[in-house]
Amino acid sequence: MPEDTRRTFLKTVGLAVGATGIAGATGTNLGVLADGDTPSTPLLDDENWTTFQYDTAHTGHSPGSAPSEYPFVEWSKQIGDGGYTISPPTIADGTGYTVNTNGTLTAFDLETRETDWQVSLQSGTPQKDGQQTHDLSPTVAGDVVLASVHGVLHARNISDGSVQWTKSFDNADTENNWILSPTTVTDGTVYVSADEDGLYALDLADGSERWSVDASGEMYAPAVVDGVAYFVADDGIHALDADDGTEQWHVEENRNPHAALTVADGRVYADNREYVMAYDADDGTERWSYDGSDYFGGSSAYADGTLFCITESGNPFALDAATGTRLWHSSEVGGQSSSLSVADGVLYLINDGVFATKDEIGAFGLDAKTGDVLWRYQPRDVSHYAYQPASPTIADGTLYVGDDMGYVYALAPTAPDATNWRFETKATLTWESDPIRKAHMSPAAGEGTVYSKTAGDVVAIDEESGTERWRFEGDAEIELAPVFTDGTVFIASETELYALDGRAGTVQWKRSFEDRIDAMTGTEDGTVYVAADEQVFALDAETGEQEWVAPGEQCSLLRWPETDLVVTDDDVLYAGYDHLYAIDRTDGTVRWSVHHSFDGPSLAVGDGTAYVGTDTSDDEPDNVLAFDVEDGSELWSTQMTELPIDGIAADDDSLYVTLEDGKTPLLVELSADDGTERWRFEGNDDGDGVVPAPVIAGDTVYFAANRRVHAFDRNGNRTGRWETTGPIGESPVVTDDAVYVPSADHIKSGLLNFVYSFDRDE
């Protein structure tokens, strides 16, 4: 964060013990019991992450593991009241605890994601920019969860959120000095720093003050190791007896502190924004200092003799913890960074968009030995993550992060049970030049194989194993989703149409067109229909020979299609910008056309009726219209909302439309007879802005939006949900056993594309 956005530090600092001491502190050993035989020190194992940076030494080092390769999203969910920046969850015994910038503390079941309880800690207006507290991770110790908002520390019962006690601090007004550090708890004592106030030691049982020291400046979480409490203030580093607050040693050189201390292997590691330093934990003697010629950012992490640090511009680097020698530095990561976490040889962090491009933000996993980026995952929004966000949390093999929309993400190394497989396809274009709807089209499926577009190639994937069967490398970028019918796969570049053998991938025939191919579809009767050159062609699927072309000898060309070609028993239908056409399948005669100002239309046909979804206008406000397929006469029209329709599907009785209200995806069922609304599903607010057409398969409707595929029965009850890592730009493809869907993830090199296979029955 720029210097001029920091609060101005006091230049004169006082430090004085303010209360009598206590007895009984014995360090950070697990299992020490407080009154009532409940643990008074947070749990330390690979299934829990109960305090800021894992332990009271702030090493950020979990003994467990988390994804070392590009992760699966086991689940994501808006926790609490949603829509606010949220901390990664503190995890204790299968329950997650989060605080968001609206001051809401939520406890939820990690397995079901159901909220156990939720309380508002807010005692004023929501947080202001630059005064956010989601980096103040809750701490769980025994039967208490600790969290702070507006300069008040709250202790709540973990079973129901009821008040145990609260503690206000002298300088904690709601305009300036409301920031409290994350708490550190050990042996029944809570240690907390308050900006421009000092360090406090409180009784975990009732919040009563055991001792305090005055200090000024921007305060960070104190570290407590082997009976000594270490903290930073404007005048340097202090080591205090954890029992009574008496000073053990004080180092004045470390002015302008910028992060919490890390204590490991008899050393205290600190930074003053310009240097990283190591001090002897016993007497404060300086061991070494490192000048990285850059400001430093979030709190460090330590593992296996290595200190992991990060610059304020988000570049992680590693130092030999014994000597301060730099081991590596990564410039592939940028932005304002979180504190760091490390597990099983992988370093984890979250970078926001304050000082970064879209390429540099997200959650990262780096090789702890080399600094190489192993993977990068972009949550829905971390564009303005607050100053020093909390480090990612690690529990039971899963990495947890939060985002600016209130989503918590569980990133896992292996696929969830309902995911059959995920196949990575390549993309050569960037996010900007290859928008999401074109980045990865819907796959095609048939005869035990899934066919997917991948940059200039088409790949055939075994539907059972998710392994590659064959790959066809074209001469140009594939422009349309592949079509499979009767053993043949049809693919199209800008002006070339290929027919490939579905089993071998060999070219059966190829046809060139003078202009861009806009749409194509195939039928089981051996014909493939192609829209190109402002005409529609019927080709023999086996030979590629032309059967007819529309409009033939008629005087004017057709409008280019803005919808798919929809084939009925008698006709080929499509909608252009201002026309709906019905073309006779036998000879290509244009049987009828309807003039209407279709803006971004979508088309579906059911039981002799063609349904068009479009945008609204002052002259034509209705955005769902029904036409008789026989003669093109309008049967009815309705205005669902003032928003454009994104997609449409129909059968004999019902019509399903998708649209986006702001960033809230909607699926609505209408009566096919008159357009009367029957039910609607509203997805989460703050989606990713992409809502493709729904798909009807038997008695189930499938709807993709906001990185999820939903399944609904005909009464609007959700019967299934699956999750992808990135936005879904096209409709799912449904077979008897599986749901296939494309996902386009934004990474630094461009787009990382996948095809997912989900089990329909899970």
ZIGI-V295964 format. One record per residue. N is the residue number from 1. RES is the residue in one small letter. SS is DSSP state (helix for helix, strand for strand, loop for the rest). Layout:
n=N res=RES ss=SS
n=N res=RES ss=SS
//
This chain:
n=1 res=m ss=loop
n=2 res=p ss=loop
n=3 res=e ss=helix
n=4 res=d ss=helix
n=5 res=t ss=helix
n=6 res=r ss=loop
n=7 res=r ss=loop
n=8 res=t ss=loop
n=9 res=f ss=loop
n=10 res=l ss=loop
n=11 res=k ss=loop
n=12 res=t ss=loop
n=13 res=v ss=loop
n=14 res=g ss=loop
n=15 res=l ss=loop
n=16 res=a ss=loop
n=17 res=v ss=strand
n=18 res=g ss=loop
n=19 res=a ss=loop
n=20 res=t ss=loop
n=21 res=g ss=loop
n=22 res=i ss=loop
n=23 res=a ss=loop
n=24 res=g ss=loop
n=25 res=a ss=loop
n=26 res=t ss=loop
n=27 res=g ss=loop
n=28 res=t ss=loop
n=29 res=n ss=loop
n=30 res=l ss=loop
n=31 res=g ss=loop
n=32 res=v ss=loop
n=33 res=l ss=strand
n=34 res=a ss=loop
n=35 res=d ss=loop
n=36 res=g ss=loop
n=37 res=d ss=loop
n=38 res=t ss=loop
n=39 res=p ss=strand
n=40 res=s ss=loop
n=41 res=t ss=loop
n=42 res=p ss=loop
n=43 res=l ss=loop
n=44 res=l ss=loop
n=45 res=d ss=loop
n=46 res=d ss=loop
n=47 res=e ss=loop
n=48 res=n ss=loop
n=49 res=w ss=strand
n=50 res=t ss=loop
n=51 res=t ss=loop
n=52 res=f ss=loop
n=53 res=q ss=loop
n=54 res=y ss=loop
n=55 res=d ss=loop
n=56 res=t ss=loop
n=57 res=a ss=loop
n=58 res=h ss=loop
n=59 res=t ss=loop
n=60 res=g ss=loop
n=61 res=h ss=strand
n=62 res=s ss=loop
n=63 res=p ss=loop
n=64 res=g ss=loop
n=65 res=s ss=loop
n=66 res=a ss=loop
n=67 res=p ss=loop
n=68 res=s ss=loop
n=69 res=e ss=loop
n=70 res=y ss=loop
n=71 res=p ss=loop
n=72 res=f ss=strand
n=73 res=v ss=strand
n=74 res=e ss=strand
n=75 res=w ss=strand
n=76 res=s ss=strand
n=77 res=k ss=strand
n=78 res=q ss=strand
n=79 res=i ss=loop
n=80 res=g ss=loop
n=81 res=d ss=loop
n=82 res=g ss=loop
n=83 res=g ss=loop
n=84 res=y ss=loop
n=85 res=t ss=loop
n=86 res=i ss=strand
n=87 res=s ss=loop
n=88 res=p ss=loop
n=89 res=p ss=loop
n=90 res=t ss=strand
n=91 res=i ss=strand
n=92 res=a ss=strand
n=93 res=d ss=loop
n=94 res=g ss=loop
n=95 res=t ss=strand
n=96 res=g ss=strand
n=97 res=y ss=strand
n=98 res=t ss=strand
n=99 res=v ss=strand
n=100 res=n ss=strand
n=101 res=t ss=loop
n=102 res=n ss=loop
n=103 res=g ss=loop
n=104 res=t ss=strand
n=105 res=l ss=strand
n=106 res=t ss=strand
n=107 res=a ss=strand
n=108 res=f ss=strand
n=109 res=d ss=strand
n=110 res=l ss=loop
n=111 res=e ss=loop
n=112 res=t ss=loop
n=113 res=r ss=loop
n=114 res=e ss=loop
n=115 res=t ss=strand
n=116 res=d ss=strand
n=117 res=w ss=strand
n=118 res=q ss=strand
n=119 res=v ss=strand
n=120 res=s ss=strand
n=121 res=l ss=loop
n=122 res=q ss=loop
n=123 res=s ss=loop
n=124 res=g ss=loop
n=125 res=t ss=loop
n=126 res=p ss=loop
n=127 res=q ss=loop
n=128 res=k ss=loop
n=129 res=d ss=loop
n=130 res=g ss=loop
n=131 res=q ss=loop
n=132 res=q ss=loop
n=133 res=t ss=loop
n=134 res=h ss=loop
n=135 res=d ss=loop
n=136 res=l ss=loop
n=137 res=s ss=loop
n=138 res=p ss=loop
n=139 res=t ss=strand
n=140 res=v ss=strand
n=141 res=a ss=strand
n=142 res=g ss=loop
n=143 res=d ss=loop
n=144 res=v ss=strand
n=145 res=v ss=strand
n=146 res=l ss=strand
n=147 res=a ss=strand
n=148 res=s ss=strand
n=149 res=v ss=strand
n=150 res=h ss=loop
n=151 res=g ss=loop
n=152 res=v ss=strand
n=153 res=l ss=strand
n=154 res=h ss=strand
n=155 res=a ss=strand
n=156 res=r ss=strand
n=157 res=n ss=strand
n=158 res=i ss=loop
n=159 res=s ss=loop
n=160 res=d ss=loop
n=161 res=g ss=loop
n=162 res=s ss=loop
n=163 res=v ss=strand
n=164 res=q ss=strand
n=165 res=w ss=strand
n=166 res=t ss=strand
n=167 res=k ss=strand
n=168 res=s ss=strand
n=169 res=f ss=loop
n=170 res=d ss=loop
n=171 res=n ss=loop
n=172 res=a ss=loop
n=173 res=d ss=loop
n=174 res=t ss=loop
n=175 res=e ss=loop
n=176 res=n ss=loop
n=177 res=n ss=loop
n=178 res=w ss=loop
n=179 res=i ss=loop
n=180 res=l ss=strand
n=181 res=s ss=loop
n=182 res=p ss=loop
n=183 res=t ss=loop
n=184 res=t ss=strand
n=185 res=v ss=strand
n=186 res=t ss=strand
n=187 res=d ss=loop
n=188 res=g ss=loop
n=189 res=t ss=strand
n=190 res=v ss=strand
n=191 res=y ss=strand
n=192 res=v ss=strand
n=193 res=s ss=strand
n=194 res=a ss=strand
n=195 res=d ss=loop
n=196 res=e ss=loop
n=197 res=d ss=loop
n=198 res=g ss=strand
n=199 res=l ss=strand
n=200 res=y ss=strand
n=201 res=a ss=strand
n=202 res=l ss=strand
n=203 res=d ss=strand
n=204 res=l ss=loop
n=205 res=a ss=loop
n=206 res=d ss=loop
n=207 res=g ss=loop
n=208 res=s ss=loop
n=209 res=e ss=strand
n=210 res=r ss=strand
n=211 res=w ss=strand
n=212 res=s ss=strand
n=213 res=v ss=strand
n=214 res=d ss=strand
n=215 res=a ss=loop
n=216 res=s ss=loop
n=217 res=g ss=loop
n=218 res=e ss=loop
n=219 res=m ss=loop
n=220 res=y ss=loop
n=221 res=a ss=loop
n=222 res=p ss=loop
n=223 res=a ss=strand
n=224 res=v ss=strand
n=225 res=v ss=strand
n=226 res=d ss=loop
n=227 res=g ss=loop
n=228 res=v ss=strand
n=229 res=a ss=strand
n=230 res=y ss=strand
n=231 res=f ss=strand
n=232 res=v ss=strand
n=233 res=a ss=strand
n=234 res=d ss=loop
n=235 res=d ss=loop
n=236 res=g ss=strand
n=237 res=i ss=strand
n=238 res=h ss=strand
n=239 res=a ss=strand
n=240 res=l ss=strand
n=241 res=d ss=strand
n=242 res=a ss=loop
n=243 res=d ss=loop
n=244 res=d ss=loop
n=245 res=g ss=loop
n=246 res=t ss=loop
n=247 res=e ss=strand
n=248 res=q ss=strand
n=249 res=w ss=strand
n=250 res=h ss=strand
n=251 res=v ss=strand
n=252 res=e ss=loop
n=253 res=e ss=loop
n=254 res=n ss=loop
n=255 res=r ss=loop
n=256 res=n ss=loop
n=257 res=p ss=loop
n=258 res=h ss=loop
n=259 res=a ss=loop
n=260 res=a ss=loop
n=261 res=l ss=loop
n=262 res=t ss=strand
n=263 res=v ss=strand
n=264 res=a ss=strand
n=265 res=d ss=loop
n=266 res=g ss=loop
n=267 res=r ss=strand
n=268 res=v ss=strand
n=269 res=y ss=strand
n=270 res=a ss=strand
n=271 res=d ss=strand
n=272 res=n ss=loop
n=273 res=r ss=loop
n=274 res=e ss=loop
n=275 res=y ss=strand
n=276 res=v ss=strand
n=277 res=m ss=strand
n=278 res=a ss=strand
n=279 res=y ss=strand
n=280 res=d ss=strand
n=281 res=a ss=loop
n=282 res=d ss=loop
n=283 res=d ss=loop
n=284 res=g ss=loop
n=285 res=t ss=loop
n=286 res=e ss=strand
n=287 res=r ss=strand
n=288 res=w ss=strand
n=289 res=s ss=strand
n=290 res=y ss=strand
n=291 res=d ss=strand
n=292 res=g ss=loop
n=293 res=s ss=loop
n=294 res=d ss=loop
n=295 res=y ss=loop
n=296 res=f ss=strand
n=297 res=g ss=loop
n=298 res=g ss=loop
n=299 res=s ss=loop
n=300 res=s ss=loop
n=301 res=a ss=strand
n=302 res=y ss=strand
n=303 res=a ss=strand
n=304 res=d ss=loop
n=305 res=g ss=loop
n=306 res=t ss=strand
n=307 res=l ss=strand
n=308 res=f ss=strand
n=309 res=c ss=strand
n=310 res=i ss=strand
n=311 res=t ss=strand
n=312 res=e ss=loop
n=313 res=s ss=loop
n=314 res=g ss=loop
n=315 res=n ss=loop
n=316 res=p ss=strand
n=317 res=f ss=strand
n=318 res=a ss=strand
n=319 res=l ss=strand
n=320 res=d ss=strand
n=321 res=a ss=loop
n=322 res=a ss=loop
n=323 res=t ss=loop
n=324 res=g ss=loop
n=325 res=t ss=loop
n=326 res=r ss=strand
n=327 res=l ss=strand
n=328 res=w ss=strand
n=329 res=h ss=strand
n=330 res=s ss=loop
n=331 res=s ss=loop
n=332 res=e ss=loop
n=333 res=v ss=loop
n=334 res=g ss=loop
n=335 res=g ss=loop
n=336 res=q ss=loop
n=337 res=s ss=strand
n=338 res=s ss=loop
n=339 res=s ss=loop
n=340 res=l ss=loop
n=341 res=s ss=strand
n=342 res=v ss=strand
n=343 res=a ss=strand
n=344 res=d ss=loop
n=345 res=g ss=loop
n=346 res=v ss=strand
n=347 res=l ss=strand
n=348 res=y ss=strand
n=349 res=l ss=strand
n=350 res=i ss=strand
n=351 res=n ss=strand
n=352 res=d ss=loop
n=353 res=g ss=loop
n=354 res=v ss=loop
n=355 res=f ss=loop
n=356 res=a ss=loop
n=357 res=t ss=loop
n=358 res=k ss=helix
n=359 res=d ss=helix
n=360 res=e ss=helix
n=361 res=i ss=loop
n=362 res=g ss=strand
n=363 res=a ss=strand
n=364 res=f ss=strand
n=365 res=g ss=strand
n=366 res=l ss=strand
n=367 res=d ss=strand
n=368 res=a ss=loop
n=369 res=k ss=loop
n=370 res=t ss=loop
n=371 res=g ss=loop
n=372 res=d ss=loop
n=373 res=v ss=strand
n=374 res=l ss=strand
n=375 res=w ss=strand
n=376 res=r ss=strand
n=377 res=y ss=strand
n=378 res=q ss=loop
n=379 res=p ss=loop
n=380 res=r ss=loop
n=381 res=d ss=loop
n=382 res=v ss=loop
n=383 res=s ss=loop
n=384 res=h ss=loop
n=385 res=y ss=loop
n=386 res=a ss=loop
n=387 res=y ss=loop
n=388 res=q ss=loop
n=389 res=p ss=loop
n=390 res=a ss=loop
n=391 res=s ss=loop
n=392 res=p ss=loop
n=393 res=t ss=strand
n=394 res=i ss=strand
n=395 res=a ss=strand
n=396 res=d ss=loop
n=397 res=g ss=loop
n=398 res=t ss=strand
n=399 res=l ss=strand
n=400 res=y ss=strand
n=401 res=v ss=strand
n=402 res=g ss=strand
n=403 res=d ss=loop
n=404 res=d ss=loop
n=405 res=m ss=loop
n=406 res=g ss=loop
n=407 res=y ss=strand
n=408 res=v ss=strand
n=409 res=y ss=strand
n=410 res=a ss=strand
n=411 res=l ss=strand
n=412 res=a ss=strand
n=413 res=p ss=loop
n=414 res=t ss=loop
n=415 res=a ss=loop
n=416 res=p ss=loop
n=417 res=d ss=loop
n=418 res=a ss=loop
n=419 res=t ss=strand
n=420 res=n ss=strand
n=421 res=w ss=strand
n=422 res=r ss=strand
n=423 res=f ss=strand
n=424 res=e ss=strand
n=425 res=t ss=strand
n=426 res=k ss=loop
n=427 res=a ss=loop
n=428 res=t ss=loop
n=429 res=l ss=loop
n=430 res=t ss=loop
n=431 res=w ss=loop
n=432 res=e ss=loop
n=433 res=s ss=loop
n=434 res=d ss=loop
n=435 res=p ss=loop
n=436 res=i ss=helix
n=437 res=r ss=helix
n=438 res=k ss=helix
n=439 res=a ss=helix
n=440 res=h ss=loop
n=441 res=m ss=loop
n=442 res=s ss=loop
n=443 res=p ss=loop
n=444 res=a ss=strand
n=445 res=a ss=strand
n=446 res=g ss=strand
n=447 res=e ss=loop
n=448 res=g ss=loop
n=449 res=t ss=strand
n=450 res=v ss=strand
n=451 res=y ss=strand
n=452 res=s ss=strand
n=453 res=k ss=strand
n=454 res=t ss=strand
n=455 res=a ss=loop
n=456 res=g ss=loop
n=457 res=d ss=strand
n=458 res=v ss=strand
n=459 res=v ss=strand
n=460 res=a ss=strand
n=461 res=i ss=strand
n=462 res=d ss=strand
n=463 res=e ss=loop
n=464 res=e ss=loop
n=465 res=s ss=loop
n=466 res=g ss=loop
n=467 res=t ss=loop
n=468 res=e ss=strand
n=469 res=r ss=strand
n=470 res=w ss=strand
n=471 res=r ss=strand
n=472 res=f ss=strand
n=473 res=e ss=strand
n=474 res=g ss=loop
n=475 res=d ss=loop
n=476 res=a ss=loop
n=477 res=e ss=loop
n=478 res=i ss=loop
n=479 res=e ss=loop
n=480 res=l ss=loop
n=481 res=a ss=loop
n=482 res=p ss=loop
n=483 res=v ss=strand
n=484 res=f ss=strand
n=485 res=t ss=strand
n=486 res=d ss=loop
n=487 res=g ss=loop
n=488 res=t ss=strand
n=489 res=v ss=strand
n=490 res=f ss=strand
n=491 res=i ss=strand
n=492 res=a ss=strand
n=493 res=s ss=loop
n=494 res=e ss=loop
n=495 res=t ss=loop
n=496 res=e ss=strand
n=497 res=l ss=strand
n=498 res=y ss=strand
n=499 res=a ss=strand
n=500 res=l ss=strand
n=501 res=d ss=strand
n=502 res=g ss=loop
n=503 res=r ss=loop
n=504 res=a ss=loop
n=505 res=g ss=loop
n=506 res=t ss=loop
n=507 res=v ss=strand
n=508 res=q ss=strand
n=509 res=w ss=strand
n=510 res=k ss=strand
n=511 res=r ss=strand
n=512 res=s ss=strand
n=513 res=f ss=loop
n=514 res=e ss=loop
n=515 res=d ss=loop
n=516 res=r ss=loop
n=517 res=i ss=strand
n=518 res=d ss=strand
n=519 res=a ss=strand
n=520 res=m ss=strand
n=521 res=t ss=strand
n=522 res=g ss=strand
n=523 res=t ss=loop
n=524 res=e ss=loop
n=525 res=d ss=loop
n=526 res=g ss=loop
n=527 res=t ss=strand
n=528 res=v ss=strand
n=529 res=y ss=strand
n=530 res=v ss=strand
n=531 res=a ss=strand
n=532 res=a ss=strand
n=533 res=d ss=loop
n=534 res=e ss=loop
n=535 res=q ss=strand
n=536 res=v ss=strand
n=537 res=f ss=strand
n=538 res=a ss=strand
n=539 res=l ss=strand
n=540 res=d ss=strand
n=541 res=a ss=loop
n=542 res=e ss=loop
n=543 res=t ss=loop
n=544 res=g ss=loop
n=545 res=e ss=loop
n=546 res=q ss=strand
n=547 res=e ss=strand
n=548 res=w ss=strand
n=549 res=v ss=strand
n=550 res=a ss=strand
n=551 res=p ss=loop
n=552 res=g ss=loop
n=553 res=e ss=loop
n=554 res=q ss=loop
n=555 res=c ss=loop
n=556 res=s ss=loop
n=557 res=l ss=loop
n=558 res=l ss=loop
n=559 res=r ss=loop
n=560 res=w ss=loop
n=561 res=p ss=loop
n=562 res=e ss=loop
n=563 res=t ss=loop
n=564 res=d ss=loop
n=565 res=l ss=loop
n=566 res=v ss=strand
n=567 res=v ss=strand
n=568 res=t ss=loop
n=569 res=d ss=loop
n=570 res=d ss=loop
n=571 res=d ss=strand
n=572 res=v ss=strand
n=573 res=l ss=strand
n=574 res=y ss=strand
n=575 res=a ss=strand
n=576 res=g ss=loop
n=577 res=y ss=loop
n=578 res=d ss=loop
n=579 res=h ss=strand
n=580 res=l ss=strand
n=581 res=y ss=strand
n=582 res=a ss=strand
n=583 res=i ss=strand
n=584 res=d ss=strand
n=585 res=r ss=loop
n=586 res=t ss=loop
n=587 res=d ss=loop
n=588 res=g ss=loop
n=589 res=t ss=loop
n=590 res=v ss=strand
n=591 res=r ss=strand
n=592 res=w ss=strand
n=593 res=s ss=strand
n=594 res=v ss=strand
n=595 res=h ss=strand
n=596 res=h ss=loop
n=597 res=s ss=loop
n=598 res=f ss=loop
n=599 res=d ss=loop
n=600 res=g ss=loop
n=601 res=p ss=loop
n=602 res=s ss=strand
n=603 res=l ss=strand
n=604 res=a ss=strand
n=605 res=v ss=strand
n=606 res=g ss=strand
n=607 res=d ss=loop
n=608 res=g ss=loop
n=609 res=t ss=strand
n=610 res=a ss=strand
n=611 res=y ss=strand
n=612 res=v ss=strand
n=613 res=g ss=strand
n=614 res=t ss=loop
n=615 res=d ss=loop
n=616 res=t ss=loop
n=617 res=s ss=loop
n=618 res=d ss=loop
n=619 res=d ss=loop
n=620 res=e ss=loop
n=621 res=p ss=loop
n=622 res=d ss=loop
n=623 res=n ss=loop
n=624 res=v ss=strand
n=625 res=l ss=strand
n=626 res=a ss=strand
n=627 res=f ss=strand
n=628 res=d ss=strand
n=629 res=v ss=loop
n=630 res=e ss=loop
n=631 res=d ss=loop
n=632 res=g ss=loop
n=633 res=s ss=loop
n=634 res=e ss=strand
n=635 res=l ss=strand
n=636 res=w ss=strand
n=637 res=s ss=strand
n=638 res=t ss=strand
n=639 res=q ss=loop
n=640 res=m ss=loop
n=641 res=t ss=loop
n=642 res=e ss=loop
n=643 res=l ss=loop
n=644 res=p ss=loop
n=645 res=i ss=strand
n=646 res=d ss=strand
n=647 res=g ss=strand
n=648 res=i ss=strand
n=649 res=a ss=strand
n=650 res=a ss=strand
n=651 res=d ss=loop
n=652 res=d ss=loop
n=653 res=d ss=loop
n=654 res=s ss=strand
n=655 res=l ss=strand
n=656 res=y ss=strand
n=657 res=v ss=strand
n=658 res=t ss=strand
n=659 res=l ss=strand
n=660 res=e ss=strand
n=661 res=d ss=strand
n=662 res=g ss=loop
n=663 res=k ss=loop
n=664 res=t ss=strand
n=665 res=p ss=strand
n=666 res=l ss=strand
n=667 res=l ss=strand
n=668 res=v ss=strand
n=669 res=e ss=strand
n=670 res=l ss=strand
n=671 res=s ss=strand
n=672 res=a ss=loop
n=673 res=d ss=loop
n=674 res=d ss=loop
n=675 res=g ss=loop
n=676 res=t ss=loop
n=677 res=e ss=strand
n=678 res=r ss=strand
n=679 res=w ss=strand
n=680 res=r ss=strand
n=681 res=f ss=strand
n=682 res=e ss=strand
n=683 res=g ss=loop
n=684 res=n ss=loop
n=685 res=d ss=loop
n=686 res=d ss=loop
n=687 res=g ss=loop
n=688 res=d ss=loop
n=689 res=g ss=loop
n=690 res=v ss=loop
n=691 res=v ss=loop
n=692 res=p ss=loop
n=693 res=a ss=loop
n=694 res=p ss=loop
n=695 res=v ss=strand
n=696 res=i ss=strand
n=697 res=a ss=strand
n=698 res=g ss=loop
n=699 res=d ss=loop
n=700 res=t ss=strand
n=701 res=v ss=strand
n=702 res=y ss=strand
n=703 res=f ss=strand
n=704 res=a ss=strand
n=705 res=a ss=strand
n=706 res=n ss=loop
n=707 res=r ss=loop
n=708 res=r ss=strand
n=709 res=v ss=strand
n=710 res=h ss=strand
n=711 res=a ss=strand
n=712 res=f ss=strand
n=713 res=d ss=loop
n=714 res=r ss=loop
n=715 res=n ss=loop
n=716 res=g ss=loop
n=717 res=n ss=loop
n=718 res=r ss=strand
n=719 res=t ss=strand
n=720 res=g ss=strand
n=721 res=r ss=strand
n=722 res=w ss=strand
n=723 res=e ss=strand
n=724 res=t ss=loop
n=725 res=t ss=loop
n=726 res=g ss=loop
n=727 res=p ss=strand
n=728 res=i ss=loop
n=729 res=g ss=loop
n=730 res=e ss=loop
n=731 res=s ss=loop
n=732 res=p ss=loop
n=733 res=v ss=strand
n=734 res=v ss=strand
n=735 res=t ss=loop
n=736 res=d ss=loop
n=737 res=d ss=loop
n=738 res=a ss=strand
n=739 res=v ss=strand
n=740 res=y ss=strand
n=741 res=v ss=strand
n=742 res=p ss=strand
n=743 res=s ss=strand
n=744 res=a ss=strand
n=745 res=d ss=strand
n=746 res=h ss=strand
n=747 res=i ss=strand
n=748 res=k ss=loop
n=749 res=s ss=loop
n=750 res=g ss=strand
n=751 res=l ss=strand
n=752 res=l ss=strand
n=753 res=n ss=strand
n=754 res=f ss=strand
n=755 res=v ss=strand
n=756 res=y ss=strand
n=757 res=s ss=strand
n=758 res=f ss=strand
n=759 res=d ss=strand
n=760 res=r ss=loop
n=761 res=d ss=loop
n=762 res=e ss=loop
//
